[in-house]
Amino acid sequence: MKPKYPDIYEQVEKSLDPAIGASKASKIDKDAVSKLDSQLIQALYDLSQKLIPVDQIKAGSTQMLGIAGDLKKEIEAGNEAKVKELGPKLEDIWSTFEDGVRPRSADLYEKIEKSLNPEVAGSQKSPMDKQALSQLNDGLIQALNEAVQSLK
């Protein structure tokens, strides 16, 4: 990381070393540790934006939209076996780019998570709740469309 992103490497080091030291002190200065922690989180967010470009987020969102569309058809058809197969694929794809979404838009990240997590879990239940899964899937589709259109 240091040769490729020296500026971010320096930001991480600048916050990490003092944060570790402050957390080991006999008397912890909560305000100082909190400030260092916030700086470290920001540096890591900056790094994730470089490592996960917007194009990767849009491609992943588009791929998830395809699966969500297929899932919609299978939910409507009541095909539990196919729903159980497709549900986890959404999480697999999301895991490849989710860390690039949160620093760009915490609200959008939360919208996707709010629909995705219960949908994946619900896709594994038998009998499936078609109405609940349909609502979650629609919410996920809406949030993914927003990601494709709004992230720059």
Stockholm file with secondary structure:
# STOCKHOLM 1.0

chainA/1-152         MKPKYPDIYEQVEKSLDPAIGASKASKIDKDAVSKLDSQLIQALYDLSQKLIPVDQIKAGSTQMLGIAGDLKKEIEAGNEAKVKELGPKLEDIWSTFEDGVRPRSADLYEKIEKSLNPEVAGSQKSPMDKQALSQLNDGLIQALNEAVQSLK
#=GR chainA/1-152 SS CTTTCHHHHHHHHHHHHHHHHHHTSSSCCHHHHHHHHHHHHHHHHHHHHHHSCHHHHHHHHHHHHHHHHHHHHHHHHTCHHHHHHHHHHHHHHHTTTHHHHTTTCHHHHHHHHHHHHHHHHHHTCSSCCHHHHHHHHHHHHHHHHHHHHHCC
#=GC SS_cons         CTTTCHHHHHHHHHHHHHHHHHHTSSSCCHHHHHHHHHHHHHHHHHHHHHHSCHHHHHHHHHHHHHHHHHHHHHHHHTCHHHHHHHHHHHHHHHTTTHHHHTTTCHHHHHHHHHHHHHHHHHHTCSSCCHHHHHHHHHHHHHHHHHHHHHCC
//
